[in-house]
Amino acid sequence: MSSATALADAPAAARARKGLSYSSDDIKQMLPHRWPMLMIDRAYDVVPGVSGRGIKSVSVNEPFFAGHYPDHSIMPGVMIVESMAQLVAVVYVAEILEGATGATEDDASRSVGYLGSISQMKFSRLVVPGDQLTLEARLGQRLGGLRQVKVRASVGSELAAAGTLVVTTGRKG
């Protein structure tokens, strides 16, 4: 039984204060992404619609390491950003699942929007095989159909990347 299912009987307000946890299997049900583009392994401390933390374990078997760079494996910055954006999607989908009675994970995964912009993103540490990225996301104000989000990725106590994303709050077309 998933941790999200185990909490199904607890009042929504109590779960939100405590923060929810989602396994990789839960995340596969929440997001439309699949291998090799499913970039987060676990989400925890998720306060639906507000914030969350996640884990991306970086393996030498990631397909992008074959070309980036063959003799000096470095996780591409765009993949770090994608990992953070997928955590944002988990926080957003958790809000839909917790707030809408009768919403299923399949319905919620269809509502995952798109990355609209990346701003003030700074990369301050190389991410290499064997690292474990700790991801953080805090949703900010809504701007019509857009949502501003502060994101961070770190390895241990070292900041790897931080910036602001703007995501759409639903899919068009």
C-alpha positions in Angstrom: 0.0 0.0 0.0 1.4 3.4 -1.0 2.0 6.1 1.6 -0.5 8.3 -0.1 -3.1 5.4 0.1 -2.2 4.8 3.8 -3.1 8.4 4.5 -6.4 8.3 2.7 -8.5 8.1 5.9 -6.7 11.0 7.7 -8.3 14.5 7.4 -6.8 16.5 4.5 -5.8 19.4 6.8 -3.8 17.1 9.1 -2.0 15.5 6.1 -1.2 18.9 4.6 0.4 20.1 7.8 2.5 16.9 8.1 3.5 16.7 4.5 2.9 13.8 2.2 5.4 11.3 0.8 5.2 9.6 -2.6 7.2 6.6 -3.8 8.5 6.2 -7.4 5.4 4.0 -8.1 3.1 6.8 -6.8 5.0 9.4 -8.9 4.5 7.2 -12.0 0.8 7.4 -11.4 0.8 11.1 -10.8 3.0 12.2 -13.8 2.7 11.5 -17.5 6.5 11.1 -17.8 8.1 7.7 -18.4 11.7 6.4 -18.6 14.0 7.9 -19.7 12.4 11.2 -18.9 11.0 10.4 -15.4 13.5 12.2 -13.3 12.5 11.9 -9.7 12.7 8.9 -7.5 10.8 10.1 -4.4 8.9 13.1 -3.1 8.4 13.9 0.5 7.4 16.8 2.8 4.8 17.6 0.1 2.3 20.2 1.2 -0.2 20.1 -1.7 -0.2 23.2 -3.7 2.5 24.8 -1.5 5.8 23.0 -1.4 7.7 19.8 -1.5 11.1 18.0 -1.5 12.3 15.2 -3.6 15.2 12.9 -4.5 16.9 12.2 -7.8 19.5 9.5 -7.5 22.1 10.1 -10.3 23.3 6.8 -11.9 26.0 6.3 -14.4 23.4 4.3 -16.4 21.4 7.5 -17.3 21.2 7.7 -21.1 22.4 11.3 -21.3 25.8 10.3 -19.8 26.7 8.5 -23.1 27.1 11.9 -24.8 27.6 14.4 -21.9 30.5 13.8 -21.7 31.8 10.3 -22.5 35.1 10.8 -20.6 33.8 13.1 -17.9 30.2 12.4 -17.0 28.3 15.5 -16.0 24.5 15.7 -15.5 23.2 18.3 -18.0 21.8 21.4 -16.4 18.6 21.0 -18.4 18.1 17.6 -16.8 18.6 19.1 -13.3 15.9 21.7 -14.2 13.6 19.0 -15.5 14.0 17.1 -12.2 13.0 20.2 -10.3 10.1 20.9 -12.7 8.8 17.3 -12.1 8.8 17.9 -8.4 6.7 21.0 -9.0 4.3 18.8 -11.0 4.0 16.4 -8.0 3.2 19.3 -5.6 0.6 20.6 -8.1 -1.0 17.1 -8.7 -1.1 16.5 -4.9 -3.2 19.7 -4.6 -5.6 18.4 -7.2 -5.9 15.0 -5.6 -6.3 16.4 -2.1 -8.7 19.2 -3.0 -11.0 17.6 -5.6 -13.3 14.9 -4.3 -13.4 12.1 -6.8 -10.3 13.2 -8.8 -8.2 10.1 -9.7 -4.4 10.1 -10.2 -5.1 9.5 -14.0 -7.3 12.7 -14.1 -4.7 14.6 -12.2 -1.7 13.5 -14.4 -3.5 14.8 -17.4 -3.6 18.2 -15.8 0.2 18.5 -15.5 1.2 21.6 -17.4 4.3 22.7 -19.2 7.4 24.6 -18.3 6.9 28.2 -19.4 10.1 29.9 -18.4 13.3 29.5 -16.5 14.8 32.6 -14.9 17.8 33.5 -12.7 18.8 29.8 -12.8 22.3 29.5 -11.4 24.4 26.3 -11.4 27.0 26.2 -8.7 28.2 22.6 -8.6 28.7 19.8 -11.1 26.4 16.8 -10.6 28.0 13.5 -11.4 27.1 9.8 -11.2 26.8 8.7 -7.6 25.3 12.0 -6.4 21.9 12.2 -4.9 20.1 15.5 -5.7 17.8 16.8 -3.0 15.2 18.9 -4.8 13.1 21.6 -3.3 10.1 23.6 -4.7 7.9 26.3 -3.3 5.0 27.4 -5.4 4.4 31.2 -5.5 1.8 33.4 -6.9 -0.6 32.5 -9.7 -0.4 34.7 -12.8 -3.6 33.7 -14.7 -2.9 30.2 -16.0 0.8 30.4 -14.9 2.4 29.7 -11.6 5.8 31.0 -10.4 7.9 28.6 -8.4 11.2 28.9 -6.5 13.4 25.8 -6.9 16.6 24.4 -5.6 18.8 21.3 -6.1 21.6 20.4 -3.8 24.0 17.5 -3.2 24.5 17.1 0.5 25.0 20.6 1.9 26.3 22.0 -1.4 23.9 23.9 -3.6 23.9 22.6 -7.2 21.3 24.8 -8.8 18.7 27.4 -7.8 16.3 29.7 -9.7 12.7 30.4 -10.6 10.5 28.5 -12.9 7.1 29.5 -14.4 4.8 26.6 -15.2 1.4 26.4 -16.8 -1.3 25.2 -14.5 -2.8 22.9 -17.1 -2.3 21.4 -20.5 -3.7 23.0 -23.7 -4.4 21.0 -26.8 
